[in-house]
Amino acid sequence: MPAAAEFFWPVRIYWEDTDAGGIVFYANYLKFFERARTEWLRARGIHQQALRERAGGQFVVSEVQLRFERPARLDEVLQVSARLVEAGRASFTLEQRALRPEPAGGSTLCCAATVRVGWVDAHSLRPKRLPEDVLQRICP
């Protein structure tokens, strides 16, 4: 599989995202990554509710690995990314990053994740094959 382009989605840090020390509470990175994954899918013409109604399935996160590098703080705007690294018949894996752009250029990595997303039957929650049109849209 050729290298996939990295998708970016901006996320501003609000009070509700921070802990008592004013930095992003660690679990909130999962929410930021979820938003970027959802927008990554939308950018490929995949709207999850419509897909569920049409195909009878839904995406579920089956595995996450996080690595925290630097803190993000209130009012900062992070660039949260999603990049496909592997796709199978019933799941795919994304690398995701939360980056803080720096005024002088470049960016600082705040948090990195590897996320495996599976496709399951919406009623039984048992794994099933991804619809072919979905595979074609997520694979470069």
N, C-alpha and C positions, 0 to 999 in steps of 0.2 A: 504494500500500500504506500503510495507516495506521501510525502510530508503534507499534512493538512495545514491550512492557514489558521492563524490564531485569531479568534474573535474577541473583541473587547466590549465591555459594558461598564459605564460609569456608575459608581455607588458612593453617595455622600454619607459621611458618618454623623449620626444624630445622637442626642443624649441617650435615647433608649438603647443604642448600640454599645455604650461604654459601661465600664465598671466604676467603682468608687475612685479609682486612680485616674480616671479620664481617658483610659485606653480601651480599644475595642475588646469586649468580653470574648474570650476564645471561641465559644460556641456560635457566635454571630457570624463568623466566617463561613459556616455551613449555609446560613441564609444568603449571604452574598454570592456564594458559589451556585446555589440553587437559582437565584435570579439570573445570573449570567448563562447558566445552562438552558433555562427556559427561553431567554432571548436568542441564544444560539440556535435553538430549534426553530423559533419563529422566523429567524433570518433565512432559514432553509424551507420556509413554507409549511412547517409542522406546527399546528395549533393543537395542543394536547387534549382539550375537551372535545373538539370536533373529531379528532382521531379516535378517542375513546368511544364516542357514539358510533362512528363508522366501522371501526375494526374490532370493538369489544375488548380492547386491551389497554394497558396503561404502563407507563414507565415507573420503575421503582429503583431506588438506590440500594445496591446490594453490598457495596464495600466502599469504604473511604479511608484514605490514609492522609493525614495532615502533618505539615511541618511548619512550625512557627519560626520566623526569622527576626522580624523587627516589629515594634508596636505601631499601630495606626491610632490616630487620635481624633477627637471631636472636631467636626467641621472640615476635615480633610476629604478630598474626593479621590477615591481609589479607582484604578482601572482594573476590573476583574475580568479575567480571560477564561476562555474555554478552547481547547484544541483536541481534536480526535486523535488518539494514538493507536486504537485497535477497534475493530468491529467484527463481530461474529454473527451468527444466525439469530441469537436470542439476547445478545447484550453488546454493549460497546463501552470503551474506556476512554475517559477524557483526562487530560492534564489541565489543571486550573491554577491560576495565580492571582493574588491580590497585590497590585503594584501601586506604590505611591510615587507619582511623578515628582521630579525634583525641579526647583526653579532654574537651576543651571543646565538642565537637560538630563536625559536619562531617567531612571526610576530605581526605587528601592523595593526589593521583594519583602513584603510583610508576611505573607502566608502562601504556601503551596499545597496543592492537593492532587491526589490521583483518585478518581471517582469511577466506579464501575456501575453502569446503569443497565438494568435488565428490563425485559418486556414480559408482562404477565397477563393472563386472562383477568379481566376486571372483576369478575365475580368469584372465581375460585382462587385467585392469586397464584395460580400455578404457572410456571414458565411456559412460554410458547414462542414460536418463531416471529421475529419482527416482520411486519408487512413489507413486501418487496419494494414498494414505492418509498417507504421510510428509509430502508437501507440505501437506496439510490440517492436520496436527498442528503443523507449524513456522510456518505463516503465521497471523498473528492474524486 
